[in-house]
Amino acid sequence: MSFLDITTPVGSKNPAGPASPARGGSTADPNSRRPITPGKVVLYVLMVVVVLMYLYPLLFLVSTALKSNNDFVTNPTGVVTHPKLGNFATAWQKGNFGSYVLNSVLYTFVAAGLGTAISLAVGFPVSRGYLKHTKIWNGLFAAMLFLPNTLVTVFQLALRLHLYDTRLGYILIMASGVGVGPLLVSGYVKSIPKELDEAAALDGISYLRYLFTFLPALLKPVLSTVFILQAIGVWNDIILATILLPDQSKSPVTLGLFAFKGTYTSEWSLLAAATLIVAAPLLVVYVFLQRFLVASVVGGAVKG
């Protein structure tokens, strides 16, 4: 007799009679709802507050972008009643985003790619213990997150290396800001069996070939996360771009926002529309790559 023959179908009577109640009381009804405790109420209230804190600035920005400048001055916090979609076209033309976007795409992809490669090259040997004093290295990775941005030093370095006002200099400086990348790579590598390294060595594969051709396929989630974080920093940069790129033909898209700020007044509606234009590409990229962010966090927590 098979297992299916001895199982009781759903809805049929049990020949052994009704099930006896559990000790200490009657059986719990699976359809009964759990009581709502004060702790749950407080938790849900806090969740709603956090969601509103994140959504309100975004909704306010969208509402402002759809208003005319006079409507914004008259009622800044009110909901838009007569949307003006033409603000986005006007902001695109006035901010000269058509030429700036190409610069930002170049800076973002090249600098984020170099930064991701640096994070992999540094984080992998530290995680595997191929370098001495791994604790010191991990401490340096963590300390890098709290170091201030030395603008004067960066400016002097670019000037003395003849990289000032050059695309190459800006890309190299932005790529060097790896941030949390080495820590993420180091944590995720621990979930990859070390036997793969030994097998690659026995097959005669060089270290650099293994590092940059075999490992990226295994580390795709964390490398995607590092790339996204690096790309966000490069795309949103406005301080270093202002200092290192005085030539407007080399300016990134963020410097186009200065076109809407005057000495005495600002075109707030067009500025809000321009801000949405600048932020839109990153939002689209995040929507398509957010699964890699979750996978990198889960994978990095497999082994500590």
N, C-alpha and C positions, 0 to 999 in steps of 0.2 A: 504494500500500500504506500502510495506516495505521500509527500508532505502536504500536498494540496488536498488530498482526500481526508486527512485526519483533522484539518483545520475547520473550524466552525464558520460558516458564511455569516456575513453581516446581516443582522435582523432575524436569524434563526434562533430557536429556543435552545437553551442549554439543558441537556438531559440530566445533568447533575444537579439541577435546581439553581435557584438564584444565588449569586455570589454573596458570601458572608461578609458583613461589614468589617472594616479594619479594626484592630484593637484600639480601644480608647475613644471610639466614636464612630459615626457613620461615614460612608465613603464620600469623598468630595465630588461635587458636581462639576464636570469639566466646563460646562457652559456658564457657570457662575462667575461674576466679575469680582476682581479683587477690590477690596475697599481702598478708597482714595485717602491717603494719609496726608497730614500737613506737610511732611517733607517733600512729597511728590508735587504738591501745589506750589511750594516755593521753588522747586527745581524747574517746573514748567514756566513759571513767571520769569525766572532768570533767563531761560532759553528765549522767551519772547522778547525780553529786553535786549538781549545780545543781538538777535536777528534785526530788531528795529534799529539798533545802533549802527549796523552795517548797511541796512537798506535805505535808511532815511537820507544819508548824504548822496547816495547814488540816485535816488528818486528826485531829490532836490536839484541835482545837477542836470538830470534829464528835463525836468520842468523848466529850469532856467534856460536851457539850450533852445527850447521851443517858444520862448517868449521874445517879444520885441524889447529893445532896450528901455523904451518908455514904460512898458508894462512891468518890467523888473524894478525900475526905480519907484513906480507907484505902489506895487505890492510885491515885495521881494519873496516873501514866504508863501504866497498864495499859489494855488494850483493853476496851471495854465488853462485858459479857456479858448483861446484862438491860436492853435499851434502854427508855427511858422517853420515849415520844413526847409525853406530856402536859406535858413541860417547856416546850415551845414555846407551848402554850396558856396555861400559867401565866405564862410570861415576857411574853406579849402583854398579859395583863390587868394584871399587877403593874406593868409599865413604862408603862402607859397609852398604848401605841403607837397605838391607834385614833384618838386625837385628834392625836397628834404627827405621824403620817404625813402627814396633810393639810397641816400647816404645812410639812413638808419638801418635799412635792411642789410647793407654791406657791413656796417660796424657790428650789428647784433650777431649775425651768423658767424662772421670770422672770429670776433672776440669771444663769443660764447663757446665756439668750437675749440679754440685754443685753450680757454680756461678749463673746459671739460677734460681735454687731453692732459693738462697739467695736474688736475685733481686725480686723474687715474694714475699718472706716472708717479705721483707722490704718495697717494693713499694706499696703493696696492702693496708696495714693498714694506711699508710700515705695518700694515695689517698682517702680513705673512711673517713678519719678524726677520726679513732679509736685511734690515738695517739695525744697527745697534741702538740701544736706549729708546725703545719704542714708546715708553711712557713719556719721555721728554718730548718726542715728536708729537704725540697726541696732545700734550700740554701746549705746545706751540700752535697747533691747529686751533685749539680752543682760545688761546690768547689772541690770535689774529682777528677773532670776531669782535674784540673789544678795543682794538687799536684805533686811534683817530686817523682821519684822512689828512695826511700831511701835504697840503696843497702847495706850499712853498717849495718843499723838497721835490715834489713831482714836477713842478714848473721848471726848476733849475736843472733837473735831470734831463727833461725833454730838450731844454735849451742847449745844454752842453753836448748832448748827443746829436744835435742838429735834427731833432725830430719834432721841433715845435712847429705848429701849423701844418702838420702833415697827417694824412690819413693813417699811415703806418704807425706813427708815434701814438696817436690816440688809440688805435686798436691794441697795440702792445700794452699800454698802460691799463686799459680796461680789462684786458685778458688776465693781467696779473692779479686782479682782485678776485681770487677764487672763493673767498668767504668760507662757507660751511661745506664746500665741495669735498675736500679731502676727508673730512670726518664722515660724511655720508658714504663715500666710496670705501673707506676703511671699515666701517661697520657692516656694509653689505657683503664685502669680500669674505667675511667670516662664514657666510652661509654657503660658500663655494668650496667643495672638497679640495684639500691640498694635494690629493693624489693626482689631480689633473695637471698640476705643475710638474710633478715628478714624471708623469707619463709623457708630457710634452718634452721634457729634458731628455728622456731616454730615446725619443724619436728624433732627436737632433734639432729641434726647433729652437731658434735663438730667442733670447729673452724679449727683445723689442718686438719681434714678430708675434710672439705669444701674447704680449701685453696689448698690442694695438690691432691684432687681427682675430685672435681667438676669444679673448676675454670680453670685448664689447658685446658679443652676442649673448653671453651669460649675464652681463651686467647692464643689459638694456634698460631695465626700470630705473636704476639709480643714476645711470648716465643721462637718461632723459630728464630726470629730476634736476640734476646738477646743471644741465644745459638750460632748462627753463628758468631756474633761479638766476643763472648768469645772464641770460637774455633779458630778463626783467630789469636787472640793474643797468645793463648797457642801454636798453631802449629808453628807460626813464631818466637817464643821466642828463643833467642840465648844467651842473656846476663845472665839471671838468671840461665839458664841451665849450662852455663860455670862455674858459681860461686858455685852453690849448688850441682852439680852432677859431681864430679871429676872422678868417676868411669865410664869408657867408656862403660861398658856393660849396663848402665842405661841412656846413652845419647839419646836425641831425634834426629830426622832426620836432623835438621838444623846444628847440630855439624858435620855432615858428610861433610859439605862444606869446613871445614878446611883442608881436605885431599888434596885439589887442590891448596892450597896457600903455596908457599915455601918462604924461606928467601930472595932470590934474584929474583926469577922468579915465575910466576904462569901459570898454564895450563888454559888459559882463555876459550878455546873452551869446555873443559871438565867441567869447573866451570859453564859456561852458561848452558850446558846440565843438570848438577846436580841441578841448580837453577830451571829449568823447571820441573824436577822430583819432587822437593820439593813443587813447587807451584801447580802442576797439581791436586792433590786431592781437594784442596780448590776451584779451578775453577770449578771442576765437581760438588761439593756440592752446590756452588753458583748458577749454571745453574738450578739445580733441585729445589732449595728453594727460588729463587728470588721472586716468587709470594707472599711468606709470608712477604718479606721485604716491598713490595708495600702495602699489606693489613694492615700491622701494622701501617704504616704511615697514611694511609687513615682512619683507625679505630681510631687512637689516635687523629685525628683532628676533629672527630664528635662533641665532646664536649670539651670545653676548660677549 
